[in-house]
Amino acid sequence: MRQIILRSFNLLFIVSGLLFLSSCEKSTEPKILSINDAENIIFRNMLNGSDSGKVVYEFPNILKAGNIISCRQLDSTDFIATSDSWFFFIDDNPNMYWVHPCRYIFVDISTAKATVHNWTYLPTCINEMKIIDY
């Protein structure tokens, strides 16, 4: 009887260990940066924790690599998403009419790396974007 209990205990221990190890396997699915996490990156890194005197816009959908964001300027400047990204536009001086400093920011959804393009005019997609209230 003692031997049966000992074998049962050993078997239970082995099965429990295998279940634990299988639950610890890393997912092969890449983690995608949420829009909220991207907003926090903008707030911390681009605005130094304060949006005072600036207006921040976000595009509601992920841009795929190769998508183009055009500017409303006469020279038709384009900015290309080099990776799947969240897109933000910061108007650094919203009390001025155009032309004045602003930023086009792409935040990579896989690496959370932000690419900033300093510019002087708003994007053509501004009406599709929403203002972020920090």
C-alpha positions as MATLAB code, in Angstrom:
seq = 'MRQIILRSFNLLFIVSGLLFLSSCEKSTEPKILSINDAENIIFRNMLNGSDSGKVVYEFPNILKAGNIISCRQLDSTDFIATSDSWFFFIDDNPNMYWVHPCRYIFVDISTAKATVHNWTYLPTCINEMKIIDY';
ca = [
       0.000    0.000    0.000;
       2.854    2.337    0.899;
       4.517    1.715   -2.477;
       1.278    2.526   -4.353;
       0.935    5.827   -2.480;
       4.590    6.693   -3.175;
       4.213    5.924   -6.910;
       0.983    7.934   -7.075;
       2.680   10.866   -5.372;
       5.640   10.687   -7.797;
       3.297   10.512  -10.783;
       1.283   13.470   -9.509;
       4.519   15.425   -8.956;
       5.742   14.705  -12.495;
       2.404   15.627  -14.106;
       2.221   18.853  -12.064;
       5.754   19.762  -13.137;
       4.974   19.163  -16.797;
       1.822   21.272  -16.584;
       3.786   24.071  -14.929;
       6.523   23.979  -17.574;
       4.027   23.981  -20.439;
       2.294   27.047  -18.979;
       5.632   28.883  -18.835;
       6.326   28.649  -22.566;
       6.619   32.029  -24.200;
       4.034   33.018  -26.733;
       5.301   33.203  -30.293;
       2.841   35.992  -31.066;
       4.521   39.390  -31.216;
       3.301   41.919  -28.698;
       1.590   44.890  -30.317;
       1.910   48.284  -28.665;
      -1.511   49.584  -27.656;
      -2.664   53.083  -28.582;
      -2.678   53.964  -24.857;
       0.943   52.887  -24.468;
       1.865   54.896  -27.571;
       0.078   57.950  -26.094;
       2.144   57.545  -22.927;
       5.352   57.443  -24.969;
       4.339   60.700  -26.655;
       3.458   62.320  -23.321;
       6.676   61.220  -21.576;
       9.213   61.485  -24.369;
       7.894   64.142  -26.754;
       6.129   66.460  -24.310;
       8.289   65.874  -21.218;
       5.168   65.180  -19.161;
       3.253   68.343  -20.056;
       1.082   69.202  -23.033;
       0.856   72.847  -21.981;
       0.659   75.106  -25.046;
       0.505   72.195  -27.489;
      -2.221   70.142  -29.143;
      -1.653   66.430  -29.770;
      -3.626   64.527  -32.400;
      -3.675   60.767  -32.975;
      -4.683   58.787  -36.014;
      -7.211   56.145  -34.864;
      -5.803   53.185  -36.814;
      -2.440   51.514  -37.146;
      -0.594   52.599  -40.278;
       0.946   49.747  -42.223;
       4.554   49.965  -43.355;
       4.613   51.971  -46.578;
       1.487   54.029  -45.796;
       1.943   57.695  -46.647;
       0.997   60.719  -44.573;
       0.892   63.807  -46.764;
       1.189   67.405  -45.697;
      -1.182   70.170  -46.801;
       1.681   72.305  -47.983;
       2.062   73.294  -51.626;
       5.183   71.187  -52.164;
       3.224   67.994  -51.306;
       5.742   66.636  -48.821;
       5.062   63.031  -47.848;
       6.098   61.062  -44.776;
       6.193   57.274  -45.093;
       5.609   54.834  -42.259;
       8.706   52.616  -42.338;
       7.003   50.017  -40.111;
       3.528   49.300  -38.777;
       2.994   52.336  -36.554;
       0.694   54.590  -34.618;
       0.724   58.113  -36.045;
       0.630   61.314  -33.984;
       0.715   64.962  -34.940;
       1.807   67.615  -32.455;
       0.931   71.236  -33.117;
       3.636   73.000  -31.135;
       2.002   76.414  -31.400;
      -1.752   76.060  -31.974;
      -2.381   79.791  -31.464;
      -0.539   80.588  -34.674;
      -1.864   80.100  -38.146;
       0.353   78.124  -40.482;
       3.416   77.958  -41.162;
       4.944   77.145  -37.708;
       6.703   74.263  -35.891;
       4.897   70.957  -35.598;
       5.863   67.290  -35.440;
       4.846   64.144  -37.301;
       5.535   61.124  -35.083;
       5.374   57.439  -35.978;
       5.527   54.981  -33.047;
       6.473   51.452  -34.120;
       3.930   48.955  -32.746;
       6.567   46.224  -32.315;
       9.506   48.126  -30.846;
       7.814   51.251  -29.373;
      10.504   53.338  -31.108;
       9.308   56.800  -32.061;
      10.413   58.451  -35.297;
       9.959   62.221  -35.279;
       9.755   64.482  -38.328;
       9.895   68.194  -37.503;
       7.775   70.137  -39.923;
       5.849   73.351  -40.415;
       2.420   72.356  -41.709;
      -0.476   70.064  -40.785;
      -1.205   66.654  -42.364;
      -3.957   66.130  -44.915;
      -5.560   63.536  -42.601;
      -6.060   66.030  -39.748;
      -9.870   65.727  -39.998;
      -9.612   61.970  -39.389;
      -7.517   62.455  -36.248;
      -8.712   63.044  -32.707;
      -7.251   65.359  -30.096;
      -5.762   63.614  -27.091;
      -6.658   65.003  -23.684;
      -3.891   64.140  -21.250;
];
